[in-house]
Amino acid sequence: MPDAFWSVARRLRETFRETTAPWEITPAQARALVVLLRRGSIRLSDLSADLRIAPRSATEVVDALADRGLVARGPDPTDRRAVLVTVTPAGHAAGAAIGEARAAEADRFFAALPEADRLELHRLLRALLP
């Protein structure tokens, strides 16, 4: 069973990269964009915690997204030492398009399973999440 699990995980990662390729966005950048879209303006330290990556890595991800105009940095009004990261209008548009593409790809990927099996797989995966 572990081999099958890791094989499916690898296929999903490859599919994710292929699906997001038109936006020239890495998986880490896409994950960050999803978190930012969900949470709104957040501190860089909170983003790194949400992504479970080192603060330096979060800085690199945000730098890449900012260079593409998808996010912007600004001062935290409650702590002038902190920086808030916010999704720009272009980031909202890209995030929505990426979300739609990923959902369509997931539908294609899991279409081989009957609906009851998809629901059971979803239940099992949710049970494994913290």
LINPEZI-V616448 format. One record per backbone hydrogen bond with DSSP energy under -0.5 kcal/mol. NH is the residue of the N-H (numbers start at 1). CO is the residue of the C=O. If there is no record, write none. Layout:
BEGIN
nh:NH co:CO
nh:NH co:CO
END
This chain:
BEGIN
nh:5 co:1
nh:6 co:2
nh:7 co:3
nh:8 co:4
nh:9 co:5
nh:10 co:6
nh:11 co:7
nh:12 co:8
nh:13 co:9
nh:14 co:10
nh:15 co:11
nh:16 co:12
nh:17 co:13
nh:18 co:14
nh:19 co:15
nh:20 co:16
nh:21 co:17
nh:23 co:20
nh:24 co:21
nh:25 co:20
nh:30 co:26
nh:31 co:27
nh:32 co:28
nh:33 co:29
nh:34 co:30
nh:35 co:31
nh:36 co:32
nh:37 co:33
nh:38 co:34
nh:39 co:35
nh:40 co:36
nh:42 co:85
nh:44 co:83
nh:47 co:43
nh:48 co:44
nh:49 co:45
nh:50 co:46
nh:51 co:47
nh:52 co:48
nh:52 co:49
nh:53 co:48
nh:58 co:54
nh:59 co:55
nh:60 co:56
nh:61 co:57
nh:62 co:58
nh:63 co:59
nh:64 co:60
nh:65 co:61
nh:66 co:62
nh:67 co:63
nh:68 co:64
nh:69 co:66
nh:70 co:65
nh:71 co:65
nh:72 co:86
nh:74 co:84
nh:76 co:79
nh:76 co:82
nh:77 co:75
nh:79 co:76
nh:82 co:79
nh:84 co:74
nh:85 co:42
nh:86 co:72
nh:88 co:70
nh:92 co:88
nh:93 co:89
nh:94 co:90
nh:95 co:91
nh:96 co:92
nh:97 co:93
nh:98 co:94
nh:99 co:95
nh:100 co:96
nh:101 co:97
nh:102 co:98
nh:103 co:99
nh:104 co:100
nh:105 co:101
nh:106 co:102
nh:107 co:103
nh:108 co:104
nh:109 co:105
nh:110 co:106
nh:111 co:107
nh:111 co:108
nh:112 co:109
nh:113 co:110
nh:118 co:114
nh:119 co:115
nh:120 co:116
nh:121 co:117
nh:122 co:118
nh:123 co:119
nh:124 co:120
nh:125 co:121
nh:126 co:122
nh:127 co:123
nh:128 co:124
nh:128 co:125
nh:129 co:125
nh:129 co:126
END
